[in-house]
Amino acid sequence: QELRIKHAKQPEKFMESELELDNTMKELAVLAVSPQLYPDFIALGSLGSLISLLTHENTDIANDVVSLLSELMDPFVISQNEGAICLVEAFVDESGIDFLVAHMKRLDEKIEEESTGVYSALSVIENIIEVFPKQMN
């Protein structure tokens, strides 16, 4: 985001770093098949970094984060690994829902990619409610 701010009128200066970030988000999807690593992911501060990326100026990046969170917090994945619930707990504790809602507010549902982002964000919230039904009342 620093490059985007510094070179606001020169997108070629920050485009490469945003493409790398986008690719990294896609690579992190592998984590969904290894929920036993969620505690390490949290301890390293990676979840906090993902949450902060929900505010990224490039909504494509933020939408990739939402898609990744949806995969990581899939109720089936969580139910198959006892320790995996820590990811959902940490997301809620780190105000992830607030960031998710703020992200949805800036999306335009009339634009297909952004509409998909809203759907994915609602999917994350639905996953949280399914994992924590009593806490979400």
Backbone torsions as a table, in degrees:
resi	resn	phi	psi	omega
1	GLN	NA	-29.8	178.5
2	GLU	-60.4	-43.4	179.0
3	LEU	-64.6	-37.0	179.0
4	ARG	-63.0	-41.7	179.7
5	ILE	-69.8	-46.6	-176.7
6	LYS	-64.2	-36.6	-175.9
7	HIS	-119.6	47.4	-175.0
8	ALA	-55.1	-33.8	-177.6
9	LYS	-96.2	5.7	179.8
10	GLN	-131.3	76.0	-175.0
11	PRO	-57.9	-27.0	179.9
12	GLU	-62.8	-20.8	-179.6
13	LYS	-75.4	-27.1	-178.4
14	PHE	-114.6	-7.2	-176.7
15	MET	-60.2	-44.6	-177.4
16	GLU	-62.4	-42.6	-179.4
17	SER	-67.4	-33.0	177.6
18	GLU	-71.6	-34.3	175.8
19	LEU	-66.7	-40.5	176.8
20	GLU	-62.6	-42.4	178.6
21	LEU	-62.9	-42.8	178.0
22	ASP	-60.2	-44.0	178.5
23	ASN	-64.9	-38.5	178.3
24	THR	-62.8	-40.2	177.7
25	MET	-59.9	-42.1	-179.6
26	LYS	-67.6	-37.2	178.5
27	GLU	-67.0	-32.8	-179.6
28	LEU	-68.0	-14.2	178.4
29	ALA	-60.2	-24.1	177.6
30	VAL	-60.1	-27.7	-179.9
31	LEU	-59.3	-28.7	-178.7
32	ALA	-62.4	-23.8	178.0
33	VAL	-92.6	3.6	178.3
34	SER	-133.6	59.5	-176.7
35	PRO	-61.5	-16.5	176.6
36	GLN	-65.1	-15.5	178.5
37	LEU	-89.8	-5.3	-178.2
38	TYR	-55.6	-43.6	179.4
39	PRO	-59.0	-38.8	177.7
40	ASP	-67.7	-40.5	178.5
41	PHE	-57.8	-42.2	179.3
42	ILE	-70.5	-46.2	-177.8
43	ALA	-60.4	-31.6	179.4
44	LEU	-78.4	-6.1	-179.4
45	GLY	83.9	8.9	-177.2
46	SER	-68.5	-35.1	177.7
47	LEU	-64.2	-43.2	177.1
48	GLY	-59.1	-38.7	177.6
49	SER	-64.9	-42.1	177.4
50	LEU	-61.2	-44.9	-179.5
51	ILE	-60.4	-42.8	-179.7
52	SER	-65.2	-29.0	178.3
53	LEU	-69.6	-12.4	175.0
54	LEU	-65.3	-17.0	178.7
55	THR	-97.9	4.3	-178.0
56	HIS	-57.5	138.8	-178.3
57	GLU	-60.2	-34.2	178.6
58	ASN	-81.5	108.0	-176.4
59	THR	-66.1	-21.9	175.6
60	ASP	-63.7	-41.3	178.1
61	ILE	-64.1	-49.4	-179.4
62	ALA	-60.9	-39.0	178.1
63	ASN	-66.7	-34.6	174.9
64	ASP	-63.1	-39.0	177.7
65	VAL	-62.6	-43.9	179.7
66	VAL	-61.9	-43.8	178.5
67	SER	-61.7	-41.8	178.5
68	LEU	-63.5	-45.6	178.8
69	LEU	-60.2	-38.7	178.6
70	SER	-61.4	-42.3	178.4
71	GLU	-67.4	-44.5	-177.3
72	LEU	-65.7	-31.8	-176.3
73	MET	-102.3	18.4	177.0
74	ASP	-57.3	127.6	-177.5
75	PRO	-56.1	-34.4	178.5
76	PHE	-65.2	-44.4	178.5
77	VAL	-60.5	-45.0	-179.0
78	ILE	-63.4	-42.4	-176.8
79	SER	-69.6	-22.6	-178.1
80	GLN	-84.5	-10.2	-179.1
81	ASN	-139.9	111.1	-174.2
82	GLU	-51.8	-41.3	-176.7
83	GLY	-79.1	-10.0	-174.9
84	ALA	-69.7	-20.4	-179.4
85	ILE	-62.3	-19.8	179.5
86	CYS	-59.2	-29.1	179.1
87	LEU	-66.1	-44.2	179.7
88	VAL	-66.2	-43.9	178.7
89	GLU	-59.6	-46.2	-179.5
90	ALA	-65.1	-38.5	178.7
91	PHE	-60.5	-45.9	179.5
92	VAL	-66.3	-44.9	-179.4
93	ASP	-62.5	-32.6	-178.9
94	GLU	-90.4	20.4	177.8
95	SER	61.5	29.7	179.6
96	GLY	-58.8	-35.3	180.0
97	ILE	-64.5	-40.5	178.1
98	ASP	-61.0	-43.4	178.6
99	PHE	-65.0	-38.5	179.3
100	LEU	-63.9	-44.7	178.9
101	VAL	-65.2	-42.4	178.0
102	ALA	-61.1	-38.8	177.8
103	HIS	-63.9	-44.6	-179.7
104	MET	-61.4	-36.8	-177.9
105	LYS	-62.9	-27.8	-177.9
106	ARG	-90.7	-1.5	180.0
107	LEU	-90.1	148.7	177.4
108	ASP	-106.2	110.2	-176.5
109	GLU	-65.4	-12.4	178.6
110	LYS	-78.0	-15.5	176.9
111	ILE	-96.5	124.5	-171.0
112	GLU	-54.5	-47.3	-178.8
113	GLU	-62.3	-38.9	-179.3
114	GLU	-74.0	-33.5	175.5
115	SER	-62.8	-40.0	176.4
116	THR	-63.2	-37.1	177.1
117	GLY	-62.5	-40.5	177.5
118	VAL	-64.4	-45.0	178.9
119	TYR	-58.8	-45.7	-179.6
120	SER	-64.7	-39.4	178.5
121	ALA	-64.1	-42.1	177.4
122	LEU	-65.5	-32.4	176.8
123	SER	-64.8	-40.4	177.5
124	VAL	-62.2	-45.0	179.7
125	ILE	-63.2	-41.8	177.3
126	GLU	-60.9	-42.0	178.3
127	ASN	-61.4	-42.4	179.1
128	ILE	-62.7	-44.2	179.4
129	ILE	-63.2	-38.6	180.0
130	GLU	-67.3	-36.2	-179.7
131	VAL	-77.3	-36.3	-176.5
132	PHE	-122.2	59.2	-174.0
133	PRO	-60.2	-40.2	-177.1
134	LYS	-72.4	-37.6	-178.3
135	GLN	-71.1	-19.8	-175.9
136	MET	-91.7	4.2	179.6
137	ASN	-74.1	NA	NA
